[in-house]
Amino acid sequence: MFNIKKYSEIKDYLKKTSNNAKIVAISKNHPLDSVLEAINAGVYIFGENRVQEAQKKFQKLKQDNTKIELHLTGPLQSNKVKTAIELFDVFHTLDREKIAREFSKYRELLINKKIFLQVNTGKEKTKSGIFPEDIKDFLFFLRQEMKLHVIGLMCIPPIDDDPGYHFNKLKILANENKIHELSIGMSDDYEKALQFNPSYIRLGTILFGKRL
């Protein structure tokens, strides 16, 4: 069940605070019916974590409705890169050389797509993402060698840390590397994220309820 009331409240709050952040409605592990409810409420930006699940739900929807913008917010396997590029419009989780090399094979398909670099600001062993000190070199590799256009940085703060510390850290890293867009903030911490002028906030539980 999609929470239309909550979505409208957050949209109104963004408008009232003159915040340009766009809401990515994270529909992973939620049924097609919930996605259709969201579309009927005027939602067109969705996030999915897995390519196969996204294909089942969105392949036909995107053909029928050109307004839909689909974001990949989970890790990507190298053998799914081409399929993902054909389906998704924005990628939030580029963080490995192997995936970057696969992306570079399909540069002609990426012309109107957006790529974010995932940063592991907390240096957690169980989490994906480039370590902060490696960003500069990795960006050089992506831009100069792979000829990929990276427009932003993304992070997921450690669960027990103050998210504001990590959002601020990411903002500083973005400024240092002349990157202008941030993908930060989820259901529990999006209000803190909004203080850092993100391009996208990624909201799942607050809009769709607990995952199935």
C-alpha positions as CSV (number, residue, x, y, z in Angstrom):
1,M,0.0,0.0,0.0
2,F,1.5,3.3,-1.1
3,N,1.1,6.1,1.5
4,I,-0.2,9.0,-0.7
5,K,-0.7,11.2,2.4
6,K,2.9,11.0,3.5
7,Y,4.2,11.5,0.0
8,S,2.1,14.7,-0.4
9,E,3.3,15.9,3.0
10,I,7.0,15.5,2.1
11,K,6.4,17.1,-1.3
12,D,4.7,20.1,0.4
13,Y,7.6,20.3,2.9
14,L,10.1,20.4,0.0
15,K,8.2,23.2,-1.7
16,K,7.8,25.2,1.5
17,T,11.5,25.0,2.3
18,S,12.4,25.7,-1.4
19,N,14.3,22.5,-1.5
20,N,14.9,21.1,-5.0
21,A,15.5,17.5,-3.9
22,K,13.5,14.9,-5.9
23,I,11.9,11.9,-4.1
24,V,13.0,8.5,-5.3
25,A,10.2,6.1,-4.2
26,I,12.0,2.9,-3.4
27,S,9.7,0.2,-4.6
28,K,12.0,-2.8,-4.1
29,N,10.3,-5.8,-2.6
30,H,6.9,-4.2,-3.1
31,P,4.3,-5.5,-5.5
32,L,3.3,-4.0,-8.8
33,D,-0.1,-2.9,-7.3
34,S,1.7,-0.6,-4.9
35,V,3.7,0.9,-7.8
36,L,0.5,1.5,-9.8
37,E,-1.0,3.2,-6.7
38,A,2.0,5.5,-6.6
39,I,1.8,6.3,-10.3
40,N,-1.9,7.1,-9.9
41,A,-0.9,9.6,-7.2
42,G,1.5,11.3,-9.6
43,V,4.8,9.6,-8.6
44,Y,7.1,8.9,-11.6
45,I,10.6,8.4,-10.0
46,F,11.1,4.9,-8.6
47,G,14.1,3.1,-7.2
48,E,14.8,-0.7,-7.4
49,N,17.7,-2.7,-6.1
50,R,17.7,-5.7,-8.4
51,V,17.7,-5.8,-12.2
52,Q,15.4,-8.8,-12.5
53,E,12.8,-7.6,-10.1
54,A,12.8,-4.2,-11.8
55,Q,12.4,-5.8,-15.2
56,K,9.3,-7.7,-14.1
57,K,7.7,-4.6,-12.7
58,F,8.8,-1.8,-14.9
59,Q,9.7,-3.0,-18.4
60,K,6.2,-2.7,-19.7
61,L,5.3,0.3,-17.4
62,K,8.1,2.3,-18.9
63,Q,7.1,1.5,-22.5
64,D,3.5,2.6,-21.7
65,N,4.5,5.7,-19.6
66,T,7.5,7.7,-20.8
67,K,7.3,9.9,-17.7
68,I,8.6,7.1,-15.5
69,E,12.3,7.5,-14.4
70,L,13.9,4.4,-12.9
71,H,16.8,4.5,-10.5
72,L,19.1,1.6,-9.6
73,T,19.9,1.9,-5.9
74,G,21.5,-1.5,-5.3
75,P,24.7,-3.2,-6.3
76,L,25.1,-4.2,-9.9
77,Q,26.6,-7.5,-11.2
78,S,28.9,-7.2,-14.3
79,N,26.8,-9.7,-16.3
80,K,23.7,-7.5,-15.8
81,V,25.2,-4.2,-16.8
82,K,23.8,-4.0,-20.4
83,T,20.3,-5.0,-19.3
84,A,20.5,-2.5,-16.5
85,I,21.6,0.3,-18.8
86,E,18.7,-0.4,-21.2
87,L,16.2,-0.3,-18.3
88,F,17.4,2.3,-15.7
89,D,17.8,6.0,-16.1
90,V,20.0,6.8,-13.1
91,F,22.6,4.7,-11.3
92,H,23.4,5.4,-7.7
93,T,26.0,2.7,-6.8
94,L,28.9,2.7,-9.2
95,D,31.9,1.7,-7.0
96,R,34.1,-0.9,-8.7
97,E,36.5,-0.9,-11.6
98,K,35.0,-4.1,-13.1
99,I,31.6,-2.5,-13.3
100,A,33.1,0.8,-14.7
101,R,34.8,-1.2,-17.5
102,E,31.5,-2.9,-18.4
103,F,29.7,0.5,-18.4
104,S,32.3,1.9,-20.8
105,K,31.5,-0.8,-23.4
106,Y,28.0,0.8,-23.7
107,R,28.8,4.5,-23.6
108,E,26.5,5.2,-26.6
109,L,23.6,3.9,-24.4
110,L,24.6,6.1,-21.5
111,I,24.3,9.5,-23.2
112,N,21.1,10.6,-21.3
113,K,21.8,8.5,-18.2
114,K,23.1,9.8,-14.8
115,I,25.8,8.0,-12.8
116,F,26.5,8.5,-9.1
117,L,29.6,7.2,-7.3
118,Q,28.9,5.3,-4.1
119,V,31.2,6.3,-1.3
120,N,31.7,4.2,1.9
121,T,32.0,7.2,4.2
122,G,32.1,5.0,7.3
123,K,34.6,2.5,5.8
124,E,32.4,-0.4,6.7
125,K,33.6,-3.8,5.7
126,T,30.1,-5.1,5.0
127,K,29.1,-2.1,2.8
128,S,29.8,-1.3,-0.8
129,G,31.4,2.0,-1.9
130,I,34.7,3.7,-2.6
131,F,36.7,4.9,0.5
132,P,36.9,8.7,0.7
133,E,40.6,8.8,0.2
134,D,40.3,6.8,-3.1
135,I,37.7,9.1,-4.7
136,K,40.0,11.4,-6.5
137,D,42.0,8.6,-8.3
138,F,38.8,6.6,-9.0
139,L,37.1,9.6,-10.6
140,F,40.2,10.2,-12.7
141,F,40.0,6.6,-13.9
142,L,36.2,6.9,-14.6
143,R,36.4,10.2,-16.4
144,Q,39.7,10.1,-18.3
145,E,40.1,6.3,-19.0
146,M,36.6,5.0,-19.1
147,K,35.1,8.3,-20.5
148,L,32.1,8.0,-18.1
149,H,30.2,11.1,-17.0
150,V,29.8,10.9,-13.2
151,I,27.5,13.6,-11.9
152,G,27.2,12.9,-8.2
153,L,28.1,11.1,-5.0
154,M,25.9,8.8,-2.9
155,C,26.3,7.3,0.6
156,I,24.5,5.3,3.2
157,P,25.7,6.3,6.7
158,P,26.5,3.6,9.3
159,I,23.4,2.7,11.1
160,D,24.6,3.8,14.6
161,D,26.3,7.0,13.5
162,D,25.0,10.6,13.2
163,P,23.9,10.7,9.5
164,G,24.6,14.4,9.4
165,Y,28.3,13.8,9.9
166,H,28.4,11.5,6.9
167,F,26.2,13.8,4.7
168,N,28.5,16.7,5.5
169,K,31.6,14.6,4.7
170,L,30.1,13.6,1.4
171,K,29.3,17.3,0.6
172,I,32.9,18.3,1.3
173,L,34.2,15.4,-0.9
174,A,31.8,16.5,-3.7
175,N,33.1,20.1,-3.5
176,E,36.7,19.0,-3.5
177,N,36.1,16.9,-6.6
178,K,33.9,19.5,-8.4
179,I,30.8,17.3,-8.2
180,H,27.5,19.0,-7.8
181,E,24.9,16.4,-7.0
182,L,24.3,14.3,-3.9
183,S,22.1,11.2,-3.4
184,I,21.6,11.1,0.4
185,G,18.8,10.5,2.9
186,M,16.4,7.6,3.4
187,S,13.2,7.2,5.4
188,D,14.8,7.7,8.8
189,D,17.2,10.5,8.0
190,Y,15.9,12.4,5.0
191,E,15.2,15.6,7.0
192,K,18.9,15.8,8.0
193,A,19.9,15.1,4.4
194,L,17.8,18.0,3.2
195,Q,20.2,20.4,5.0
196,F,22.9,19.5,2.4
197,N,20.8,20.3,-0.7
198,P,20.7,16.8,-2.2
199,S,19.5,16.1,-5.8
200,Y,17.7,13.0,-4.6
201,I,16.4,11.5,-1.4
202,R,15.6,7.8,-1.4
203,L,12.4,6.9,0.5
204,G,11.1,3.4,0.8
205,T,9.6,2.4,4.2
206,I,8.0,5.8,4.9
207,L,6.1,5.6,1.6
208,F,5.5,1.9,1.0
209,G,5.6,0.4,4.5
210,K,7.7,-2.5,5.6
211,R,9.2,-4.6,2.9
212,L,7.6,-7.9,2.0
